[in-house]
Amino acid sequence: MVQRVVADNPGPFTYTGTGVFIIGDKNVAVIDPGPDTPAHKAALDKALDGRNVTHVLVTHHHIDHSPLAKPLAEAHDCQVYGYGLQPRPPQGGEVRLEAGDDLSFKPDVEIRDGKIINGDGWTIEAIHTPGHTSNHLCYALKEENTLFSGDHIMGWSTSVVSPPDGDMGDYLNSLRRVYDRHFDILRPTHGPAITDVDVFVKAYIDHRMAREMQIAEAVESGLTDIFEIVGKLYANIDKRLHPAAAHSVLSHLIHMRQDGRVKADGPDGLKQSYRPA
């Protein structure tokens, strides 16, 4: 019931490109239509030739996911579904996180957790999975016990959690919620499908908890600066990803501060110094 078209936007945050999913036969839903580029639009139009798009679904509004949503919906005379705008923009400053925000995106229909969308031979449930962004949705295809996981769970990398909109506590809770659903297949927007789902999601959770332990050990050793911690823990990672890693470290530190494991003298931020509680 599922076809994937990979967009022509490979990069350090998108892997081989945005995977756009088409669900159904003649009357279809499209999840995360991707970037509005001529080559990608032509490839998607070719895949949709002879088919009618009845629903356009967006997991969240980053520029590698949502820009083509409105043009595609207008071409097929249907509506765009999504959670809505982020209440708090990420703290980016001089660094560039992810592929960037699609600030023009606004769904025609705002949906929330548990919303059921019925189509021609398919049934999709919206699952609110805050963490990567506060407005992130995953979509479950009932007929195949499949979860389209957007950037919540990726097939090639961990997901960036960038405060203040991204929240590590919410992210861990959302991961556990996905684990408890025991899906047969995960289809991320970036990377290949995941078929050993419970093992993979458990490893995702374990990785986050191990990273938090590493951060705690770094703070205990006297590293109080976030970028020093990144330099130590992400030494073998593409340095283009270090600014994003700094935001994930910050998100872990905020989570640890909330739990009383670290402390700081002022508001949370990339320039804050953290020390053992």
N, C-alpha and C positions, 0 to 999 in steps of 0.2 A: 504493500500500500504506500510505500515511501520511495521517493526519488530525490536525489541530491544534485544540485548544481553548485560548483565551487567557483566563487568570484575571482576575478583577476586582481586581487589585492594582497598578495603574500607580504609578510613582514614580521618583525620581531614580536608583535602582539597578535598577529592573525594566523601565524603558521603558514600553511599553503594558501590560505584565503578563507573568506566567509563561506560556510556551507549553508546554502539555502535549501530548505526542505519543502517538497511538494507532496501533499497527502491526498490520496484519493485517485479516482480514475478520470472521469469526465468533468465533474464538478469538484473542484479541489480547494484546499486551504494551502496557503504559502506562509511558512514561518521564517522570520528574519530575512526579508528580501535582499538585504545587503546594500552595497554602495551604488550610487547612481552614476555609473560610468557607461560609456557607449558599448564597450565590448561585453560587459557583464549583462547589461540590459538586453543586448542582442542574443546572448546565450540563453538567458532566462525566457525570452519571448519564443525562442526556438523550442525549448522544452515544454512550453505551455501551448504550443500551436495545436489548435483543435480542441482545446480545453477551456473551461470557464472557471475563473477564480471567484469563489463566493466569499472567502474570508482571507484577510491578510493579518497575521498575528505577529507581534513583535515582543521579544523577551525584555529588551531594555533599549534605551535610545543612545547607543554609541554609534559613531559614524560608519562603522563597519557592519552595522546591523539594520538600521532603520531608514536611511535616506531614500531608498527606492520604494518604500512602503506606500507613500501617498500617490506617486505617479502610477504604480502598478494597480492600486485600488481604483483610481480614476479611469484607467484604461479598461478595467473589467466591471465598472459600475458597482463596486462593492465597498465595504467599510474596513477601516483599520482598527484592530483591537490591541489594547495594551493597558498597562497599569496606570499610566499618566506620568506627569513630570516628577523629577526628583525634587523633594522639598529643600534639600541642601546640596549645593554644588560641591564637588570634590575640591580639596585644597591642592591646587597645582603649583601656583607660583611660577617659578622659572622652569620647572620641569614639565615634561610631557608624559602623561599617563595614558595607557591604553592607546586606542586610535583617536581618542577625543570624543567629545559630546556632540550629538546632533541637536543643537539648541532650537532648531525649528520644528522638531518632532512634537506632534500632539495627536494622540489617537482620536478617531471619530467616536469610539465607544470605550470608555474606561471600565476595565473589569477588575475583579478582586478574586481572592483565593476561593477556590471551589466552584467558580463559574464553569458551567457546562456549555460547550458549543457543539451543536449537532450539524452534520453535513450529510452529503450523499454517500452513505455507507461508512461513515466515520464519526467518532465521538471524541472530542478533546476536552480535557479538564485543565483549567488554569490552576497552577500551584504557586503561591507567592513564596519566593525564596530570597528574602533580603540577605544582604551580606556583601556581595560584589557591588551592588547598588541597592538602595532601599526599595527601588521600584522593580526589581528583577522578578520576572515570571518564568517558570518552566511550564511546559505543556505536555500532558500525558495523553497518549493515544490509547484509548481503552481497548480497541480491537486487537492490538498487538502487545499490550502491556509494555509500551515503549515510552520513555521520557525524553523529550527534546529539551536538553539541559542548558542551552544558551551558553553563557560564560560562567554559570554557577559551577559546573563541572566540565572540564575540557579534556580532550583526548590526547593532549601532547604536553601539557604544562599545568601548573597550579594556576589558580585564578587570583588576580590582584584584588585586594580589599583596601580601599583608599578612604580614610576618614576625611570629613565627618560623615559623608553619606554612606560610605562603606563601613560596616561594623563587624568586628571579628566574632563577638558573642552571637550576633544574629546569624552570621555565616555558619558557625559551628552547629547551631541549632537547626538551621536549614539543611545542612548536610545530614544530620542525624534523622531528620524527617524523611529525606529521600531514601536513606538506608532502610528505614522501617517500612517503606512501601514495596520493597523487593521487586523492582522492575526487572524484566527479562533483557531489555536492551536500553542503553543510554545512547542518544545521538546528539553529541555536542555540536555547537556551531563551528568550532575549530577542532580539527583532528578527527580520527576515525571513530567508528561506532565501537561501543564497549559492550561486550556480551557477558563477561563474568562480573556482573554489576555489583553484587554485595561485596566481593573481594576488593574491587576497585574503589568503591566508595569508602569502605573501611580503611583502605590504605590512604585515601585522601585525608580522612579524619586523623589517622595516626600520624601522617606527615605534619599536619598543622600542630598537633600536640607536641611532636618531637621538636619542631621549629620553636615553639614557645619555650620548651625546656632549654634549647640552645641559647635563646635570647636571655633567659633567666640566668644561665651560667655565665654568659658574657657580662651581664650587669654585675653579677657577684664577683667577677674577676676584676672589676674596676672600669669597664667600658661603659661610659654614660652617654656618649654621643651616638645618635642613630646611624650616621653615615660610617662611623668606625665599626659599629656592629655589622652593618651591611658589608663593609670591606672584608671582614673576617668570615662571615657566614656564607657570603655569595661570591667568594673569590674565584670560583670556577665557572661562574655564570656570565653570559654576554653582558658587558658593561653598559650596553644600551638599556638593559633592563634594571640597572641599579636604582635609578630614581623611583621606578615602580616598586622595587623591593623595599626601598626605604618607607614607602607608605604602608606596605604590609607589616613591616617591623613596627611602625608606629601603631598600627591597628592592634597588633599583639600586645604592645606595651599599655595601650589604653585598656584593653581587656584585663591585663594583669593588674593594672592600677585599680580598676573597679573591684577586682577580687581581693585587693589588699596585699598583693605580692610585691609590688614596687611602689615607689612614691616619687613625687616631684613637688617643686615649690610653687609652680604656676600652672597655667592652662596647658593642656596637651598640645603638642605640635612637633614638627620636624626639628626645630631648634631647641626643644626642651631637653634638659638633662634628667635622666632617670637613675635611681639608685635603689638598692634593696630596701624593702620595707622593714 
